[in-house]
Amino acid sequence: QVQLVESGGGLVQPGGSLRLSCAASGSISSWYSMGWYRQAPGSERELVAQIARVGSTNYADSVKGRFTISRDNAKKTVYLQMNNLKPEDTAVYYCNVRAIATPDSWGQGTQVTVSS
């Protein structure tokens, strides 16, 4: 079983930056995708960014050019660098890990609020 712990959320002004971290514990040897999703009040959870085991990345159109996903295999940690944040980026951000023959693993979520 995989446990995911997110950190790095908070309150930031428009145009500011935040870096989210997601540390995984437990066995993730069969993982093939790690990613970040977000959910704003009254909205469905949506994909923000995803990184495959082979290293390819995928971003929502709304964050392309502003957000960067990366990982540190040795630390079993995935990061989301968020620059030029906008009020519409306000949401709870969730870490996700997908592994072969295993249900998706989710973190508890971290709040990101972009407001002046």
N, C-alpha and C positions, 0 to 999 in steps of 0.2 A: 504494500500500500504506500502511496506517495502522499506526503504532506507538503503543502506549499504555504509559505509565509511571505506576504507582500509588505513592503515598507517604502517610504519616500513620498507619500502623498502629503497634501497640505493646501494652504491658501496662498495664491500667487496672483500678482497683478497681470493684466493683459500685456502680452509681449514678454513675459518672464519665462523661466525655465524650471523644470523639475526633472528629477531622475528617479524612476521607480525601480525597485529591485524585487526579485522573487527568488527566494532560496528554497530549494527542494531537498527533502530528506526522504530516506527510504530508497527502494530500488526503482531506478528509472532507466535501467540498462536497455530496455526495449523501446525507449521513447523515439518518436519520429517527428514530433512537432511540439514546439513551445510557443506560447503566444500570450497576447494581452487582449482582453475584451473590456468593454465599458458599458455601463447602463446608467442613463440619466433618468430622473423621475418621470414616470409616465411613458417611458420608451422601452423598447425591447433591447436586450443585450446585443451588442454588435461587435464584430471583429475590428480591432484597431491595427494590430500588427502580428505577424507570425514569422517564425524562423524554423526552417526544416533542419533535420539532422545533417543533411548534406550542405547546409549553409545558405540555401536560397531564402529570400525574404519576400513577404507579401504585406502590403499596407492598404488600409482604407484610403480612398481617394481624398477624403477630407483631411488626412494627416500627412500625405506625401510631401516630402521636402521639409517637414517640420519635426517629425518624430523619427527616431532610429532605434531599432531593436537589435540587441546583441546578446551574446551569452558567454559565460566562462564555464567550460566543461569541468575543469578541476574543482571549482566551487559549487557546481550544480546550481548555477544562478543565471537567471535571465534578466536583462535590464531593458528599460524603455526610457530613452532620453527624449524629453519633450521640450522643444524650443518654440519660441513665438506663440505661446499659449493664447487661446482665445476663450471668451466666455462660453462658447458652445462646446468647449472641451470639458466643461464641468460635468463630472459623473463619478460613479464608483468604478474603479478599475480593478479587474480581476485577472489573475494569472491562470493560465491553463496549460496543462501538459497532456499530450496524447501519446499513448503507447499501444503496442500491438497486443491484442487480446485482453485489453484492460479498459475498464470504464474511464472516461475522462476524469482528470483530477483538477480541482478548482481551489484557489485560495479563498481567504475570507473577504477579500476586497479592501481597497484603500481609497479614501475619498480624495478627489482632486477638485478644488474649487478655484475658478479663475474669475476674479472680481476686483474692481477698483474700490 
